[in-house]
Amino acid sequence: VFFKACSEEKGKPFTEGEFVKKCILQAASIICPEKKGQFSNISLSANTVAERISDLSNDIYDQLCEKAKCFSEYSVALDETTDITDTAQLAMYVRGVNDNFEVMEELLRVIPMHGRTTAQEIFCQLCDAIKNAGLPWKRFVGITTDGAPSMTGRKNYNVRAFSTKLVLWKAQLSQTNLCHFPACKALADAGTPFSGKKYVDVILKLQEEFDHRFADFKTHRATFQIFADPFSFDVQDAPPVLQIELIDLQCNSELK
């Protein structure tokens, strides 16, 4: 009774169930005392309310799966956090668009991660959620994460390593130093003419493309670094409002 009243009429929270039941019993004791026992059998406990909320959740999920069949493209967002019981919770959101350019965004799943929260575990949970929702991978166009290491994986560090290697290779090729290019070195030793300028030009173009593609990250690199590694960050490079706090943090041996 209370479930229908809350969901269909006034949009009231289900947590008011016990209060509403007391009001019903008080009214019944005056209007129809002979039927008060029947009203007292109405269950509005927290467990009953939880079951009703679960019914609503399942209904919304079923509607989402049905509408997902019409998605021409969709993307997913992931966010992993820890609840008050120290259990990692992985939230998955899906945003899709159909052929009429109607966009729908909805919570797909919240999955408790009782074991490890490695990239492999998160990926397996994502695959299961997408499969259970009937979302085809061929229409998957993108993913957004919270930037945690378990979300970004090894590729994040490969980009930085590759950028550093480009600087080294450019300098070596400019000096015709082929110690890291065994195939080119073998040709040069065999008497084949070799000019590193052509390859230096290619590396320069690649560096320019990297600078353009990751320009936004470079702009905010200092801001990110102060939080990623505050103990080794140069205080002089920190914003003035954070310098005193940063000094106290770096000098605190207990925090290190």
BAFI-3210 file (N, C-alpha, C; in Angstrom, 3 decimals, decimal comma, padded with zeros to 6 digits):
// residues 256
n [1|2|3|4|5|6|7|8|9|10|11|12|13|14|15|16|17|18|19|20|21|22|23|24|25|26|27|28|29|30|31|32|33|34|35|36|37|38|39|40|41|42|43|44|45|46|47|48|49|50|51|52|53|54|55|56|57|58|59|60|61|62|63|64|65|66|67|68|69|70|71|72|73|74|75|76|77|78|79|80|81|82|83|84|85|86|87|88|89|90|91|92|93|94|95|96|97|98|99|100|101|102|103|104|105|106|107|108|109|110|111|112|113|114|115|116|117|118|119|120|121|122|123|124|125|126|127|128|129|130|131|132|133|134|135|136|137|138|139|140|141|142|143|144|145|146|147|148|149|150|151|152|153|154|155|156|157|158|159|160|161|162|163|164|165|166|167|168|169|170|171|172|173|174|175|176|177|178|179|180|181|182|183|184|185|186|187|188|189|190|191|192|193|194|195|196|197|198|199|200|201|202|203|204|205|206|207|208|209|210|211|212|213|214|215|216|217|218|219|220|221|222|223|224|225|226|227|228|229|230|231|232|233|234|235|236|237|238|239|240|241|242|243|244|245|246|247|248|249|250|251|252|253|254|255|256]
n.u [000,835|001,804|003,986|002,836|001,543|003,663|005,237|003,559|001,919|002,720|005,466|007,013|009,643|010,624|011,409|009,650|007,812|007,206|006,262|003,993|002,481|001,886|000,219|-001,918|-002,877|-003,686|-005,749|-007,451|-008,160|-009,987|-011,863|-012,641|-012,476|-012,839|-011,501|-008,877|-006,937|-006,461|-005,222|-002,902|-001,469|-000,253|002,816|005,388|008,051|011,658|012,955|010,957|010,584|013,102|012,958|011,032|012,365|014,361|012,803|012,066|014,593|015,318|013,352|013,992|016,485|015,776|014,321|016,383|018,040|016,326|016,049|018,660|019,018|018,462|020,547|022,811|025,386|027,507|028,925|030,992|031,360|033,511|033,828|035,532|035,236|035,393|033,243|031,562|032,022|034,480|034,613|035,313|033,574|032,401|031,234|029,290|028,495|026,419|026,168|024,213|023,236|020,601|019,377|017,838|019,120|018,647|019,647|020,624|021,389|022,459|022,745|024,469|025,459|026,283|028,899|030,096|033,453|034,888|037,257|040,393|041,233|042,305|043,391|042,709|040,645|038,703|038,226|037,131|034,731|033,518|033,188|031,375|029,154|028,472|027,889|025,704|023,844|023,259|024,661|026,300|029,735|030,713|029,497|030,542|032,190|033,833|035,509|035,485|037,390|038,238|040,869|042,582|045,438|044,812|042,848|043,879|046,075|049,013|049,586|049,499|051,966|053,637|053,409|054,758|057,319|057,932|057,986|060,242|062,189|062,155|063,479|066,054|066,667|066,584|068,762|070,861|070,683|071,218|073,900|074,788|074,854|074,329|073,721|071,367|069,983|070,175|069,755|070,105|072,718|074,044|073,765|075,183|077,734|078,240|078,820|076,798|075,425|074,333|072,060|071,124|069,447|066,967|065,449|065,547|063,977|061,487|061,117|060,973|058,535|056,842|057,191|056,119|053,457|052,831|053,141|051,053|048,825|048,830|048,715|046,981|047,384|050,028|049,816|048,605|050,351|052,080|050,247|049,054|051,272|051,996|050,177|050,442|053,043|053,849|055,969|058,421|058,134|059,067|059,060|059,176|057,984|055,363|051,924|051,448|049,579|049,749|052,310|053,350|051,918|052,840|055,554|055,397|054,344|056,365|058,408|057,542|058,281|056,785|054,639|055,944]
n.v [-001,203|001,269|001,435|001,780|004,198|005,949|005,761|006,314|008,498|010,784|010,826|010,343|009,570|006,171|005,696|006,744|004,921|003,551|005,679|006,447|004,146|004,218|006,451|005,470|003,413|004,872|006,386|004,307|003,186|004,977|005,486|002,941|000,779|-001,965|-003,053|-002,583|-004,479|-005,628|-003,575|-003,392|-005,530|-004,778|-004,573|-002,412|-002,313|-001,806|-003,802|-004,654|-002,328|-002,189|-004,362|-003,449|-001,292|-002,693|-003,988|-001,807|-001,051|-003,283|-003,109|-000,694|-001,383|-003,391|-001,856|-000,236|-002,124|-002,873|-000,479|-000,189|-001,832|-000,323|001,402|003,109|003,895|003,795|004,728|004,232|004,958|004,684|004,376|003,951|003,427|003,438|002,115|002,683|000,339|-000,435|-001,680|-002,028|-000,349|-000,573|001,584|001,751|003,579|004,198|005,694|006,301|006,652|006,806|006,118|008,330|010,362|010,608|010,906|008,905|008,504|006,526|004,842|001,880|-000,411|-001,176|-002,591|-004,605|-004,973|-007,438|-008,800|-008,376|-005,217|-004,956|-004,018|-006,079|-007,425|-005,403|-005,022|-007,508|-007,426|-005,300|-006,376|-008,454|-006,967|-005,479|-007,556|-008,815|-006,783|-006,780|-005,240|-004,608|-005,072|-003,961|-001,540|000,007|002,930|004,448|005,054|006,283|006,968|007,206|007,815|006,375|004,232|001,500|001,744|003,116|001,605|000,027|001,462|004,191|004,839|003,954|005,835|008,074|006,963|006,366|008,916|009,971|008,280|009,070|011,527|010,678|009,004|010,826|012,489|010,634|009,709|012,063|012,262|010,121|007,795|004,549|002,631|001,708|000,835|-001,793|-002,980|-000,864|-000,250|-002,540|-002,331|000,037|-000,743|-002,535|-000,958|000,442|003,550|005,776|008,060|009,925|012,107|012,030|010,379|011,745|013,952|012,699|011,890|014,395|015,360|013,514|014,125|016,698|016,067|014,634|016,696|018,357|016,671|016,047|018,483|019,730|018,209|018,804|021,449|021,356|019,826|020,440|020,962|018,471|016,975|017,904|016,766|014,103|013,422|014,787|014,938|015,169|017,359|020,568|023,239|025,920|025,974|025,537|026,649|029,783|029,666|027,091|026,586|026,785|024,747|022,617|022,564|021,855|019,311|017,938|017,953|016,373|013,544|011,349|011,172|010,539]
n.w [000,000|000,948|-000,720|-003,292|-002,854|-002,383|-004,707|-006,833|-006,361|-004,592|-004,563|-002,266|000,125|000,849|003,425|005,209|005,964|008,486|010,016|008,565|008,877|011,615|011,646|010,109|011,772|014,007|012,874|012,078|014,535|015,457|013,392|012,305|014,459|014,663|012,532|012,915|013,419|010,930|009,553|011,036|010,178|007,888|006,325|006,714|007,160|007,342|005,876|004,121|002,662|001,492|-000,239|-002,000|-003,145|-004,415|-006,322|-007,889|-008,825|-010,380|-012,319|-013,586|-014,588|-016,405|-018,221|-019,158|-020,445|-022,488|-023,950|-024,670|-026,799|-028,980|-029,267|-031,305|-030,955|-028,066|-024,866|-021,939|-018,471|-015,684|-012,173|-009,213|-005,802|-002,169|000,279|003,506|004,829|004,093|001,653|-001,732|-004,276|-007,491|-009,800|-012,707|-015,532|-018,329|-021,497|-024,227|-027,704|-030,036|-033,401|-033,889|-032,679|-029,988|-026,734|-024,026|-020,660|-018,004|-014,830|-014,935|-013,482|-010,049|-008,571|-006,010|-005,071|-003,748|-003,684|-005,161|-006,706|-009,280|-012,620|-014,350|-012,977|-012,851|-015,565|-016,247|-014,790|-016,101|-018,671|-018,110|-017,228|-019,522|-021,278|-019,966|-020,119|-022,744|-024,582|-027,561|-028,413|-030,760|-031,058|-029,146|-028,197|-026,537|-023,349|-020,038|-017,156|-013,610|-013,492|-011,853|-011,132|-011,549|-013,382|-015,620|-016,422|-017,953|-020,268|-019,879|-018,719|-020,700|-022,716|-021,667|-021,385|-024,045|-025,179|-023,932|-024,968|-027,629|-027,585|-026,926|-029,141|-031,252|-030,693|-030,881|-033,550|-034,887|-034,445|-035,806|-034,351|-033,938|-032,032|-030,881|-033,015|-034,543|-037,105|-038,926|-038,261|-039,082|-041,855|-042,304|-041,487|-043,461|-045,557|-046,769|-047,653|-045,131|-043,767|-041,060|-040,966|-042,288|-040,661|-038,293|-038,925|-039,118|-036,475|-035,256|-036,295|-035,130|-032,421|-032,401|-032,931|-030,610|-028,724|-029,473|-029,141|-026,411|-025,150|-023,292|-020,989|-020,370|-019,659|-017,162|-015,721|-013,541|-011,520|-011,194|-010,396|-007,873|-006,191|-006,796|-006,015|-003,406|-001,576|-002,854|-004,401|-005,617|-003,444|-004,170|-006,636|-006,127|-005,703|-003,987|-001,849|-000,980|-000,145|002,555|003,857|002,346|003,018|005,751|005,420|003,991|005,838|007,860|009,388|010,184|008,428|006,109]
ca.u [000,000|002,661|004,819|002,072|001,271|004,884|005,790|002,618|001,128|003,373|006,917|007,590|010,660|010,119|011,799|008,547|006,842|006,775|005,461|002,693|001,730|001,351|-000,915|-003,029|-003,420|-004,390|-007,006|-008,312|-008,684|-011,102|-012,874|-013,118|-011,647|-012,971|-010,591|-007,522|-006,025|-006,093|-004,242|-001,638|-000,751|000,463|004,252|006,108|009,363|012,794|013,221|009,940|010,907|014,278|012,505|010,336|013,394|014,999|011,889|012,206|015,907|015,265|012,502|014,770|017,531|015,132|014,015|017,645|018,463|015,436|016,391|020,024|018,956|018,322|021,731|023,696|026,709|027,425|030,184|030,892|032,178|033,778|034,304|035,726|035,412|035,248|032,125|031,861|032,435|035,799|034,449|035,400|032,356|032,655|030,028|029,367|027,472|026,391|025,504|024,015|022,442|019,959|019,416|017,132|019,970|018,138|020,717|020,184|022,488|021,883|023,621|024,358|025,642|027,201|029,389|031,056|034,697|035,315|038,630|041,346|040,697|043,289|042,829|042,117|039,371|037,758|037,867|036,225|033,422|032,958|032,753|030,161|028,045|028,093|027,273|024,392|022,937|022,995|025,295|027,317|031,030|030,972|028,942|031,257|033,037|034,745|035,412|036,029|037,671|038,615|042,305|043,358|046,365|044,164|041,976|044,641|046,917|050,413|049,737|049,732|053,393|054,310|053,438|055,843|058,586|058,176|058,356|061,630|063,028|062,246|064,540|067,330|066,895|066,859|070,138|071,791|070,658|071,885|075,340|074,997|075,093|073,321|073,817|070,027|069,372|071,089|069,586|070,769|074,160|074,564|073,861|076,276|079,000|078,433|079,195|075,626|075,326|073,241|071,891|070,138|068,616|065,603|064,762|065,418|062,804|060,296|060,979|060,519|057,099|056,159|057,210|055,144|052,129|052,661|052,948|049,707|047,812|048,838|048,960|046,197|048,006|051,243|049,427|048,250|051,261|052,560|049,141|048,902|052,457|052,036|049,347|050,935|054,267|054,061|057,181|059,580|057,789|059,793|058,150|059,181|057,100|053,992|051,143|051,748|048,649|050,055|053,727|053,558|051,390|053,719|056,768|055,058|054,141|057,641|059,275|056,918|058,845|055,758|053,843|056,762]
ca.v [000,000|002,455|001,430|002,377|005,598|006,736|005,750|006,711|009,688|011,967|010,747|010,401|008,542|004,958|005,665|007,237|003,841|003,307|006,830|006,360|003,043|004,702|007,333|004,623|002,704|005,853|006,707|003,124|002,976|005,909|005,350|001,547|000,027|-003,415|-003,482|-002,121|-005,622|-005,828|-002,542|-003,655|-006,576|-004,180|-004,526|-001,254|-002,348|-001,443|-004,906|-004,616|-001,175|-002,546|-005,238|-002,619|-000,543|-003,667|-004,175|-000,633|-001,124|-004,309|-002,617|000,308|-002,109|-004,052|-000,815|000,172|-003,181|-002,829|000,693|-000,348|-002,534|000,680|002,256|003,000|004,032|004,016|004,816|003,794|005,649|003,845|005,066|002,986|004,066|002,532|002,504|002,777|-000,982|-000,670|-002,529|-001,266|-000,377|-000,143|002,125|001,798|004,396|004,034|006,761|005,828|007,471|005,987|006,678|009,617|011,259|010,712|010,482|008,353|008,242|005,840|003,966|000,508|-001,352|-000,916|-003,935|-004,673|-005,677|-008,016|-009,271|-007,369|-004,220|-004,780|-003,684|-007,290|-007,670|-004,370|-005,301|-008,670|-006,967|-004,483|-007,286|-009,146|-006,011|-005,170|-008,762|-009,026|-005,731|-006,965|-004,173|-005,181|-004,388|-003,249|-000,186|000,660|003,956|005,124|004,778|007,312|006,429|008,211|008,064|005,551|003,351|000,260|002,065|003,553|000,499|000,269|002,330|005,550|005,003|003,711|007,095|008,891|006,309|006,502|010,313|010,126|007,558|009,863|012,523|009,958|008,541|011,981|012,916|009,620|009,704|013,289|012,001|008,839|006,767|003,535|001,536|001,192|000,499|-002,828|-003,208|000,251|-000,370|-003,612|-001,792|001,005|-001,487|-003,221|000,027|001,112|004,933|005,985|009,434|009,956|013,301|011,678|009,803|012,826|014,738|011,915|011,968|015,751|015,424|012,709|014,906|017,779|015,465|014,350|017,972|018,840|015,760|016,062|019,860|020,025|017,553|019,529|022,695|021,085|018,812|020,835|020,801|017,035|016,435|018,286|015,814|012,751|013,203|016,043|014,922|015,546|018,527|021,782|024,179|027,187|025,856|025,331|027,877|030,399|029,273|025,724|026,425|026,513|023,409|021,655|022,474|021,050|017,928|017,340|017,854|015,476|012,204|010,333|011,034|009,891]
ca.w [000,000|001,033|-001,923|-004,381|-002,520|-002,521|-006,056|-007,878|-006,080|-004,054|-004,658|-000,932|000,375|001,488|004,834|006,034|006,093|009,862|010,461|007,901|009,483|012,891|011,339|009,664|012,932|014,832|012,200|012,101|015,894|015,668|012,337|012,232|015,409|014,475|011,461|013,223|013,305|009,527|009,201|011,729|009,447|006,756|006,611|006,180|007,798|006,489|004,943|003,070|001,824|000,699|-001,321|-002,987|-003,863|-005,309|-007,455|-008,755|-009,467|-011,430|-013,401|-014,318|-015,329|-017,546|-019,205|-019,766|-021,376|-023,649|-024,754|-025,173|-028,081|-030,043|-029,309|-032,456|-030,346|-026,618|-024,131|-020,545|-017,475|-014,520|-010,975|-008,129|-004,506|-001,030|001,136|004,940|005,308|003,499|000,470|-002,980|-005,084|-008,864|-010,437|-014,165|-016,175|-019,779|-022,262|-025,590|-028,613|-031,067|-034,757|-033,875|-031,894|-028,622|-025,831|-022,747|-019,731|-016,845|-014,054|-015,433|-012,384|-008,944|-008,271|-004,898|-005,397|-002,474|-003,801|-005,619|-007,643|-010,341|-013,932|-014,915|-012,299|-013,274|-016,960|-016,261|-014,329|-017,180|-019,740|-017,662|-017,188|-020,903|-021,837|-019,343|-020,575|-024,167|-025,356|-028,456|-028,382|-032,011|-030,942|-028,044|-028,814|-025,624|-021,920|-019,160|-015,830|-012,619|-013,592|-010,929|-011,852|-011,966|-014,510|-016,789|-016,858|-018,295|-021,435|-019,417|-018,502|-021,966|-023,468|-021,131|-021,710|-025,481|-025,431|-023,499|-025,929|-028,860|-027,383|-027,012|-030,511|-032,115|-030,441|-031,385|-035,014|-035,346|-034,345|-036,496|-033,331|-034,263|-031,066|-030,612|-034,302|-035,056|-038,541|-039,614|-038,006|-039,938|-043,214|-042,336|-041,413|-044,747|-046,560|-047,335|-047,163|-044,173|-043,291|-039,982|-041,025|-042,683|-039,508|-037,309|-039,325|-038,757|-035,015|-034,935|-036,587|-034,118|-031,181|-032,559|-032,793|-029,190|-028,024|-029,788|-028,614|-024,950|-024,708|-022,091|-019,843|-020,019|-018,999|-015,767|-015,177|-012,211|-010,572|-010,931|-009,747|-006,464|-005,450|-007,051|-005,233|-002,674|-000,757|-003,661|-005,217|-005,240|-002,781|-004,897|-007,799|-005,663|-005,521|-002,684|-000,785|-000,551|000,161|003,984|004,133|001,687|003,844|006,936|004,996|003,611|007,019|008,829|009,176|010,413|007,212|005,081]
c.u [000,867|003,563|004,106|001,819|002,494|005,325|004,860|001,938|001,974|004,893|007,613|008,663|010,075|010,457|010,703|007,502|006,319|005,903|004,064|001,846|001,128|000,139|-002,139|-003,687|-004,188|-005,739|-007,969|-008,919|-009,872|-012,222|-013,471|-012,271|-011,723|-012,026|-009,145|-006,504|-005,574|-005,043|-002,890|-000,818|-000,008|001,937|004,890|007,496|010,459|013,095|012,227|010,209|012,100|013,899|011,803|011,340|014,123|014,128|011,994|013,522|015,905|014,431|013,249|015,845|016,947|014,786|015,283|018,115|017,614|015,784|017,784|020,056|018,895|019,537|022,496|025,155|026,503|028,830|029,924|031,810|032,301|034,287|034,374|036,001|035,161|034,129|032,532|032,271|033,787|035,731|034,484|034,124|032,678|031,344|030,260|028,191|027,558|025,639|025,420|023,147|021,860|020,007|018,698|017,870|019,379|019,168|020,117|021,410|021,910|022,959|023,402|024,424|026,493|027,619|030,357|032,263|035,282|036,762|039,578|040,676|041,745|042,590|042,131|040,752|038,311|037,298|036,899|034,820|032,738|032,428|031,459|028,956|027,551|027,390|025,869|023,369|022,609|023,576|026,384|028,610|031,275|030,407|029,585|032,267|034,006|034,498|036,080|036,220|038,019|040,118|043,161|044,281|045,723|043,235|042,784|045,559|048,309|050,582|050,021|051,221|054,170|054,419|054,596|057,206|058,930|058,591|059,810|062,589|063,182|063,353|065,909|067,637|067,236|068,302|071,137|071,835|071,330|073,400|075,738|075,434|073,982|073,316|072,457|069,283|070,249|070,963|070,282|072,288|074,781|074,719|075,021|077,627|079,301|078,767|078,030|075,538|074,114|073,247|070,786|069,184|067,167|064,804|064,595|064,202|061,507|060,048|060,485|059,018|056,294|056,115|056,212|053,721|051,836|052,391|051,547|048,641|047,708|049,092|048,221|046,827|049,263|050,921|049,184|049,198|051,724|051,481|048,942|050,063|052,502|051,198|049,829|052,164|054,610|055,379|058,431|059,315|058,532|058,813|058,061|058,241|055,640|053,248|051,388|050,843|048,954|051,478|053,980|053,087|052,279|055,020|056,517|054,917|055,469|058,577|058,719|057,384|057,807|054,923|054,635|056,767]
c.v [001,248|002,576|002,116|003,849|006,469|006,856|006,356|008,052|010,900|011,939|010,841|009,329|007,361|004,894|006,175|006,153|003,631|004,446|006,788|005,257|003,464|005,605|006,520|003,935|003,648|006,194|005,527|002,889|003,879|005,657|003,947|000,674|-001,477|-003,950|-003,052|-003,251|-005,865|-004,811|-002,812|-004,730|-006,042|-004,027|-003,335|-001,167|-001,994|-002,539|-004,915|-003,477|-001,490|-003,445|-004,441|-001,822|-001,459|-003,931|-003,014|-000,677|-002,129|-003,849|-001,590|-000,366|-002,800|-003,040|-000,366|-000,849|-003,168|-001,651|000,568|-001,070|-001,562|001,598|002,021|003,131|004,219|004,080|004,479|004,648|004,759|004,699|004,053|003,733|003,042|003,025|002,460|001,435|-001,388|-001,671|-001,663|-001,459|000,198|000,283|002,235|002,597|004,187|005,205|006,294|006,768|006,554|006,695|008,017|010,662|011,549|010,099|010,008|008,060|007,659|005,040|002,526|-000,507|-000,726|-002,279|-003,885|-005,515|-006,231|-008,496|-008,144|-006,415|-003,913|-004,441|-004,889|-007,573|-006,670|-004,625|-006,480|-008,275|-006,127|-005,368|-007,996|-008,213|-005,683|-006,358|-008,965|-007,988|-005,856|-005,875|-004,769|-004,369|-003,564|-001,828|000,605|001,646|004,618|004,750|005,909|006,706|007,561|008,461|007,266|004,621|002,063|000,481|002,370|002,466|000,938|001,270|003,766|005,820|004,756|004,976|007,957|008,295|006,484|007,927|010,566|009,437|008,338|010,905|011,870|009,546|009,697|012,442|011,917|009,600|010,943|013,113|010,707|007,758|005,728|002,374|000,933|000,816|-000,548|-003,065|-002,111|000,163|-001,445|-003,134|-000,817|000,303|-002,205|-002,261|000,733|002,534|005,106|007,437|009,457|011,128|012,976|011,171|010,821|013,682|014,014|011,991|013,344|015,896|014,642|013,441|016,058|017,255|015,137|015,632|018,514|017,983|015,850|017,454|020,181|019,406|018,304|020,828|022,486|020,090|019,168|020,653|019,338|016,507|016,753|017,351|014,375|012,431|014,468|016,088|015,324|016,786|019,755|022,812|025,486|027,162|025,692|026,657|028,459|029,924|027,878|025,556|026,078|025,110|022,334|021,482|021,616|019,575|017,242|017,148|016,914|014,046|011,109|010,098|010,368|008,381]
c.w [000,000|-000,195|-003,084|-004,114|-002,757|-003,974|-007,089|-007,612|-005,686|-004,158|-003,321|-000,760|001,117|002,973|005,757|006,303|007,497|010,377|009,850|008,527|010,821|012,665|010,921|010,852|013,848|014,209|012,248|013,473|016,191|014,663|012,304|013,157|015,213|013,395|011,717|013,082|011,886|009,081|009,856|011,023|008,222|007,130|005,903|006,805|006,804|005,470|003,788|002,103|000,929|-000,469|-002,413|-003,819|-004,839|-006,535|-008,439|-009,524|-010,611|-012,619|-014,246|-015,164|-016,557|-018,638|-019,933|-020,795|-022,644|-024,559|-025,351|-026,509|-029,254|-030,137|-030,605|-032,021|-028,844|-026,018|-022,672|-019,684|-016,245|-013,368|-009,844|-006,838|-003,413|-000,126|002,605|005,533|004,725|002,347|-000,783|-003,794|-006,464|-009,511|-011,942|-014,712|-017,685|-020,400|-023,707|-026,400|-029,683|-032,417|-034,862|-033,060|-030,512|-027,679|-024,515|-021,900|-018,449|-016,127|-014,507|-014,300|-011,285|-008,419|-007,097|-005,290|-004,102|-002,520|-004,154|-006,609|-008,712|-011,653|-014,552|-014,304|-012,750|-014,709|-017,050|-015,823|-015,402|-018,305|-019,366|-017,687|-018,593|-021,553|-021,289|-019,792|-022,058|-025,042|-026,248|-028,432|-029,645|-031,991|-029,809|-028,621|-027,841|-024,182|-021,154|-017,779|-014,880|-012,597|-012,640|-011,711|-012,342|-013,154|-015,775|-017,318|-017,279|-019,432|-021,034|-019,253|-019,793|-022,798|-022,998|-021,497|-023,189|-025,829|-025,045|-024,465|-027,228|-028,762|-027,530|-028,443|-031,445|-031,946|-031,021|-032,909|-035,588|-035,349|-035,060|-035,515|-033,460|-033,272|-030,734|-031,895|-034,992|-036,558|-039,344|-039,451|-038,888|-041,377|-043,334|-042,299|-042,723|-045,873|-047,214|-046,786|-046,242|-043,719|-042,244|-040,065|-041,369|-041,488|-038,385|-037,630|-038,960|-037,256|-034,598|-035,180|-035,547|-032,780|-031,237|-032,401|-031,332|-028,412|-028,256|-029,114|-027,094|-024,389|-023,413|-020,851|-019,403|-019,289|-017,513|-015,101|-013,765|-011,155|-010,215|-010,094|-008,262|-005,604|-005,658|-006,209|-004,453|-001,914|-001,543|-004,523|-004,696|-004,682|-003,554|-006,103|-007,414|-005,581|-004,129|-001,554|-000,243|-000,037|001,627|004,339|003,517|002,464|005,076|006,575|004,698|004,796|008,085|008,548|009,367|009,159|006,095|005,256]
res [v|f|f|k|a|c|s|e|e|k|g|k|p|f|t|e|g|e|f|v|k|k|c|i|l|q|a|a|s|i|i|c|p|e|k|k|g|q|f|s|n|i|s|l|s|a|n|t|v|a|e|r|i|s|d|l|s|n|d|i|y|d|q|l|c|e|k|a|k|c|f|s|e|y|s|v|a|l|d|e|t|t|d|i|t|d|t|a|q|l|a|m|y|v|r|g|v|n|d|n|f|e|v|m|e|e|l|l|r|v|i|p|m|h|g|r|t|t|a|q|e|i|f|c|q|l|c|d|a|i|k|n|a|g|l|p|w|k|r|f|v|g|i|t|t|d|g|a|p|s|m|t|g|r|k|n|y|n|v|r|a|f|s|t|k|l|v|l|w|k|a|q|l|s|q|t|n|l|c|h|f|p|a|c|k|a|l|a|d|a|g|t|p|f|s|g|k|k|y|v|d|v|i|l|k|l|q|e|e|f|d|h|r|f|a|d|f|k|t|h|r|a|t|f|q|i|f|a|d|p|f|s|f|d|v|q|d|a|p|p|v|l|q|i|e|l|i|d|l|q|c|n|s|e|l|k]
***
